[in-house]
């Protein structure tokens, strides 16, 4: 298991809602567009595929793989 910090900026409110709902299935919200997720790389790869189907080209989602020390600092 790895620790992930996922942030996103989505323009369309409908897509934003869909992305937020999908993220809630995998982790928990720490800020409006920031989620913490504890998952394997395979699970994150699946999440990325699902998110790519939702968002537009001008939107972005960034996945940060955090080390154990950084995770503890939260």
ABEGO torsion letter per residue (X at the ends): XBBBBBBBBBABAAAAAAAAAAAAAABBBABAABBBBBBBAAAAAAAAAAAAAABBAABBBBBBBBBAAAAAAX
